Every structure is written in structure tokens, then in C-alpha cells.
Amino acid sequence: MKTALSLALGTCSLALASMAFAQTTPTPDPVTQVQQDNAQIRQDNRNIHVQRKEIAQDNARANADKRRIGHDDRKLARERSERNADQRAEDQAIKRGDVAAAQRDEAAREQENRDIGRIKRNESHAKADLAATRADRHEEYKELGSAKAQKAADVHKRNVDASKIH
């Protein structure tokens, strides 16, 4: 019985000591806490600035890609019109019975077809790259939004900590 009573008293004293320790844990100095919050806000601002700069660079690259794709579209239209003109010239030469001219026009048309295929492949790759850039930019916008939200939380925390200083 004596050991049970000692054990019970020991357990109670341990519980009381831990409660007293929990109540006496030092609270951080509000000034120091505000300084730390300000440092975190400055870091968040730097991160946001870097992310915005990266997004602007991605936008510039995407716009350059769009210009190149537009140039390729115009070049493709020119090549097709040249091919069609060669086809018409070949048809006229065949009607006249000029086989040599028809063969020259056919060779020119085949070259135009090869050029058209090359341009279409390049344009397809450029469009795929542009789509990937847009997807990356979307992810960067999401990251920027979360960085802004983190900064807003840090500012709120700093303001709460600053309100405790008097």
C-alpha cells in the first residue's frame, strides 16, 4: 500500500510539474518576432519578384514563338500557292503536248511539296513547344499565387505580433 501511495503521489507531482513547465515556457519577444516576420516578408517579396521576372521571360519567349509560327504560316501559304502555280503550268504544258516543260514543272512542284512538308513539320514542333511553354507558365502562375498567399499570411502574422508591442 505504501508503494502504491508513493507511486500515486509521484505521478501527481510529475503531472503538476509538467503543467507548471508548460505554463512557464517563455513567450517569444514580440519585437524579435516582428523582426523575424519582416525578414520573412522581405524574402517572400524577393521570391515573388523572381517568379514574376521568370514569367515575363516566358511570356517573351512565347510571343517570339507565336511570331515565328505566324511567319511559318505565311511562308506555308506562299509555298502552297507556288506549288499550285507549278501544277497549273504542268497541266497547261501537258495540254500543249510539251513533255519537257511538263517534267520541269513537275520537278518544281515536287520540290515545293517537300518544302511544304518541312515547314509543316517545323510548325508542328513549334506549336508543341508553345503548348509546353503555356503549361509551364500556368504552373508558374499557380506558384506565384501560393507565394502571394504565403506573403499575405506572413504580413497578417507580423501585424498580429506588432499589435502586441506596447
URPE-V616141 format. One record per residue. RES is the residue in three letters. PSI is psi as a letter, one per 40 degrees, with the letter a starting at -180 (999 if undefined). BURIAL is # if it has 24 or more other C-alpha atoms within 12 Angstrom, else .. D_FIRST is the distance of its C-alpha to the first C-alpha in Angstrom with 1 decimal. Layout:
# URPE-V616141
res->RES psi->PSI burial->BURIAL d_first->D_FIRST
res->RES psi->PSI burial->BURIAL d_first->D_FIRST
This chain:
# URPE-V616141
res->MET psi->d burial->. d_first->0.0
res->LYS psi->d burial->. d_first->3.8
res->THR psi->d burial->. d_first->5.4
res->ALA psi->d burial->. d_first->5.0
res->LEU psi->d burial->. d_first->6.1
res->SER psi->d burial->. d_first->8.5
res->LEU psi->d burial->. d_first->9.7
res->ALA psi->d burial->. d_first->10.5
res->LEU psi->d burial->. d_first->12.2
res->GLY psi->d burial->. d_first->14.0
res->THR psi->d burial->. d_first->15.2
res->CYS psi->d burial->. d_first->16.5
res->SER psi->d burial->. d_first->18.2
res->LEU psi->d burial->. d_first->19.8
res->ALA psi->d burial->. d_first->21.1
res->LEU psi->d burial->. d_first->22.5
res->ALA psi->d burial->. d_first->24.1
res->SER psi->d burial->. d_first->25.7
res->MET psi->d burial->. d_first->27.0
res->ALA psi->d burial->. d_first->28.4
res->PHE psi->d burial->. d_first->30.0
res->ALA psi->d burial->. d_first->31.6
res->GLN psi->d burial->. d_first->33.1
res->THR psi->e burial->. d_first->34.4
res->THR psi->h burial->. d_first->36.2
res->PRO psi->h burial->. d_first->39.8
res->THR psi->i burial->. d_first->42.3
res->PRO psi->i burial->. d_first->45.5
res->ASP psi->h burial->. d_first->48.4
res->PRO psi->d burial->. d_first->50.7
res->VAL psi->d burial->. d_first->53.8
res->THR psi->d burial->. d_first->52.6
res->GLN psi->d burial->. d_first->51.6
res->VAL psi->d burial-># d_first->55.1
res->GLN psi->d burial->. d_first->56.7
res->GLN psi->d burial->. d_first->54.8
res->ASP psi->d burial-># d_first->55.8
res->ASN psi->d burial-># d_first->59.4
res->ALA psi->d burial->. d_first->59.4
res->GLN psi->d burial-># d_first->58.1
res->ILE psi->d burial-># d_first->60.8
res->ARG psi->d burial->. d_first->63.5
res->GLN psi->d burial->. d_first->62.4
res->ASP psi->d burial-># d_first->62.4
res->ASN psi->d burial->. d_first->65.9
res->ARG psi->d burial->. d_first->67.1
res->ASN psi->d burial->. d_first->65.7
res->ILE psi->d burial-># d_first->67.4
res->HIS psi->d burial->. d_first->70.7
res->VAL psi->d burial->. d_first->70.6
res->GLN psi->d burial-># d_first->69.9
res->ARG psi->d burial->. d_first->72.8
res->LYS psi->d burial->. d_first->75.1
res->GLU psi->d burial->. d_first->74.2
res->ILE psi->d burial-># d_first->74.9
res->ALA psi->d burial->. d_first->78.2
res->GLN psi->d burial->. d_first->79.2
res->ASP psi->d burial-># d_first->78.4
res->ASN psi->d burial->. d_first->80.4
res->ALA psi->d burial->. d_first->83.3
res->ARG psi->d burial->. d_first->83.2
res->ALA psi->d burial-># d_first->83.0
res->ASN psi->d burial->. d_first->86.0
res->ALA psi->d burial->. d_first->87.9
res->ASP psi->d burial-># d_first->87.1
res->LYS psi->d burial->. d_first->88.4
res->ARG psi->d burial->. d_first->91.6
res->ARG psi->d burial->. d_first->92.1
res->ILE psi->d burial-># d_first->91.5
res->GLY psi->d burial->. d_first->94.0
res->HIS psi->d burial->. d_first->96.5
res->ASP psi->d burial-># d_first->95.9
res->ASP psi->d burial->. d_first->96.6
res->ARG psi->d burial->. d_first->99.9
res->LYS psi->d burial->. d_first->100.8
res->LEU psi->d burial-># d_first->100.0
res->ALA psi->d burial->. d_first->102.3
res->ARG psi->d burial->. d_first->105.1
res->GLU psi->d burial-># d_first->104.7
res->ARG psi->d burial-># d_first->104.8
res->SER psi->d burial->. d_first->107.9
res->GLU psi->d burial-># d_first->109.6
res->ARG psi->d burial-># d_first->108.7
res->ASN psi->d burial->. d_first->110.1
res->ALA psi->d burial->. d_first->113.3
res->ASP psi->d burial-># d_first->113.7
res->GLN psi->d burial-># d_first->113.3
res->ARG psi->d burial->. d_first->116.0
res->ALA psi->d burial-># d_first->118.3
res->GLU psi->d burial-># d_first->117.7
res->ASP psi->d burial->. d_first->118.6
res->GLN psi->d burial->. d_first->121.8
res->ALA psi->d burial->. d_first->122.8
res->ILE psi->d burial->. d_first->122.4
res->LYS psi->d burial->. d_first->124.6
res->ARG psi->e burial->. d_first->127.2
res->GLY psi->e burial->. d_first->127.0
res->ASP psi->g burial->. d_first->126.0
res->VAL psi->d burial->. d_first->123.6
res->ALA psi->d burial->. d_first->123.2
res->ALA psi->d burial->. d_first->122.0
res->ALA psi->d burial->. d_first->119.7
res->GLN psi->d burial->. d_first->118.1
res->ARG psi->d burial->. d_first->117.6
res->ASP psi->d burial-># d_first->116.1
res->GLU psi->d burial-># d_first->113.8
res->ALA psi->d burial->. d_first->112.6
res->ALA psi->d burial-># d_first->112.0
res->ARG psi->d burial-># d_first->110.1
res->GLU psi->d burial->. d_first->107.9
res->GLN psi->d burial->. d_first->107.1
res->GLU psi->d burial-># d_first->106.1
res->ASN psi->d burial-># d_first->103.9
res->ARG psi->d burial->. d_first->102.1
res->ASP psi->d burial->. d_first->101.7
res->ILE psi->d burial-># d_first->100.3
res->GLY psi->d burial->. d_first->97.7
res->ARG psi->d burial->. d_first->96.7
res->ILE psi->d burial-># d_first->96.3
res->LYS psi->d burial-># d_first->94.3
res->ARG psi->d burial->. d_first->91.9
res->ASN psi->d burial->. d_first->91.4
res->GLU psi->d burial-># d_first->90.9
res->SER psi->d burial->. d_first->88.4
res->HIS psi->d burial->. d_first->86.4
res->ALA psi->d burial-># d_first->86.7
res->LYS psi->d burial-># d_first->85.4
res->ALA psi->d burial->. d_first->82.4
res->ASP psi->d burial->. d_first->81.6
res->LEU psi->d burial-># d_first->82.0
res->ALA psi->d burial->. d_first->79.6
res->ALA psi->d burial->. d_first->77.0
res->THR psi->d burial-># d_first->77.5
res->ARG psi->d burial->. d_first->77.0
res->ALA psi->d burial->. d_first->73.7
res->ASP psi->d burial->. d_first->72.5
res->ARG psi->d burial-># d_first->73.6
res->HIS psi->d burial->. d_first->71.6
res->GLU psi->d burial->. d_first->68.5
res->GLU psi->d burial-># d_first->69.2
res->TYR psi->d burial->. d_first->69.6
res->LYS psi->d burial->. d_first->66.2
res->GLU psi->d burial->. d_first->64.7
res->LEU psi->d burial-># d_first->66.5
res->GLY psi->d burial->. d_first->65.1
res->SER psi->d burial->. d_first->61.6
res->ALA psi->d burial-># d_first->62.3
res->LYS psi->d burial-># d_first->63.6
res->ALA psi->d burial->. d_first->60.6
res->GLN psi->d burial->. d_first->58.3
res->LYS psi->d burial-># d_first->60.5
res->ALA psi->d burial->. d_first->60.3
res->ALA psi->d burial->. d_first->56.5
res->ASP psi->d burial-># d_first->56.5
res->VAL psi->d burial-># d_first->59.0
res->HIS psi->d burial->. d_first->56.8
res->LYS psi->d burial->. d_first->53.7
res->ARG psi->d burial-># d_first->55.8
res->ASN psi->d burial->. d_first->57.1
res->VAL psi->d burial->. d_first->53.6
res->ASP psi->d burial-># d_first->52.5
res->ALA psi->d burial->. d_first->55.7
res->SER psi->e burial->. d_first->55.1
res->LYS psi->e burial->. d_first->52.0
res->ILE psi->h burial->. d_first->54.1
res->HIS psi->999 burial->. d_first->55.3
